[in-house]
Amino acid sequence: MKIISWNVNGIRAVVKKGLFAPFIEKYDPDILCLQETKAQQHESPVNLPQYTEYWNSATKKGYSGTAIFTKTKPLSIVNGLPETICEKFGLCADTYGDPRTEGRVITAEYKDFYTVTVYTPNAKDDLSRIPLRHKQWDPAFLAYCKSLEKKKSVVFCGDLNVAHTPDDLARPKENEGLKGFTKEEREGFQAFIDAGFIDTFRIFHKGNGFYTWWSHFANARARNVGWRIDYILVSSKLKDKIKKAEILPDVMGSDHCPVSLNLDF
C-alpha cells in the first residue's frame, strides 16, 4: 500500500498548471492525503473516478483545508478533532482565528489502521500562534492520535509546520527561534517521537539535504535551500510493515513537494 501526503497550496492552482493528473498517473497512490486545499469540494476541478474523495474545508473561503482521496473505501471518516479533546486542551479561537473551523484534520479508518491527515497551524512570522501550537494544538493532536492507537495503529501525515532537528532545514543557525524552528514547535514534534511514533523517512535517510518546502525567493528550490516540514509518522507497531519512505522533490506545482510511504498491506 502506498500513501502519499502533499501540501498542494491550492488544489485548483495545481490542476490549472496541468501538474496534478500526471502526478497521479506516475505515482498512483492508494491513499492520497492533501493539505492546504484552499477549496470546497464542489469547487475542485479534480476528476479521479478511481478514488473516493473526503474533504474537510475551512469555513473561511480559499484558506487551509484538507482532503483524502482513497481507492479503498474507509470503514469510517471523521473530520476535525473530538470536542472532548478540544475542551480538555482549551482549543478554541485565538487572535488569528479558530483552528476548529479551518479544516485541519481528517481521519480515515481502515481494517488494520487509521490514516490521519493534518495541516498544523503555522506559528506566523510574529510567533503569534506559538501559544496555540505549544499549549493547545500539539498536545491535543497527540492526545487524539494516542486515543486512536488504543483501537488500532495510526498513520498520520501532513504539513506539521516544523523542522524537527537542525538536519531538517538548510540553515538552522540563521533560523533558530524563528517560526518553524522554535523550541516550542520542536518540543511538540519530539513529543510524538517520545510517545513511540516513528518518523518513517528517517528510517532510510540520515543527515541533511532532504527538504519538502522551499521559499519562492532567491531561487531557493533550485538551490535546495529548504525545510523538511512534511512528514509521515506511524505507530511503532507498524515498524515491520514499513518498506520504503521517500521525499518526491521532482513533483512540481506547489511550494511543497509530496512525501510517500510504502506499507506491507
Protein Blocks (a to p, Z undefined) as FASTA:
>chain_A
ZZddddeepaklmmmnopmmmmmmmnopabdcdehklpafklpcbdcfkbccdddddfbg
highiddddfbdcfbdcedjdfklmmmnopacdfkbcfklnopaccdddfkbccdddddd
debjnlpmmmmmmmmmmmmmmmmmmmmmmmmccddedjehiafblmlpfblmlmgoiahi
afklmmmmmmmmmnopacfklmmogcehiafbdcfehhlmmnopacdfbdcdddfklmmm
pmbdcddfkbghiabdcddddddZZ
